[in-house]
C-alpha cells in the first residue's frame, strides 16, 4: 500500500521577510517532526512506499517522472547508522536519518536543482516534541 499526498504550502502569517512567507512547512504527525522547503518545492508529494519507515519527497515538473529527491529513514534506536548517513533527530524509540549522498543520476535538470537544495532543507529539521 502506497500512501501519497500532495502537500500545499503553509504560509507563514507573521513572517518579517518575503522569503519566509513563501517557504513551505511540512509536518509529519506520525513521527512528530517538521521540515521547511523553499517555494521551488511547491506541489511536491510525500509518500511512504512501505512499512519500513521510509519517507520519500518527490517533485514533478514539466512532464518529468516523479522520482524521490529526498528520502528520510525512521529506524529503531537499536539499529546502527551507516557512515553514509546523516542523523537528523532521535527520540526514546527511534531515530531519523538520511543519506549524505547528493547525486543527480536519473534526475532531470529541474529535479537535480531541487536535489541541490536538500542540505538547506535538512538544516530546518525539527522534532516537535
C-alpha positions, 0 to 999 in steps of 0.5 A, a space after each residue: 500500500 502506497 500512501 501519497 499526498 500532495 502537500 500545499 504550502 503553509 504560509 507563514 502569517 507573521 513572517 518579517 521577510 518575503 522569503 519566509 512567507 513563501 517557504 513551505 512547512 511540512 509536518 509529519 504527525 506520525 513521527 512528530 517532526 517538521 521540515 521547511 522547503 523553499 517555494 521551488 518545492 511547491 506541489 511536491 508529494 510525500 509518500 511512504 512506499 512501505 512499512 519500513 519507515 521510509 519517507 520519500 519527497 518527490 517533485 514533478 515538473 514539466 512532464 518529468 517522472 516523479 522520482 524521490 529527491 529526498 528520502 528520510 529513514 525512521 529506524 529503531 534506536 537499536 539499529 546502527 547508522 551507516 557512515 553514509 548517513 546523516 542523523 537528523 533527530 532521535 527520540 526514546 524509540 527511534 531515530 531519523 536519518 538520511 543519506 549524505 549522498 547528493 547525486 543527480 543520476 536519473 534526475 532531470 535538470 529541474 529535479 537535480 536543482 531541487 536535489 541541490 537544495 536538500 542540505 538547506 532543507 535538512 538544516 530546518 529539521 525539527 522534532 516537535 516534541 
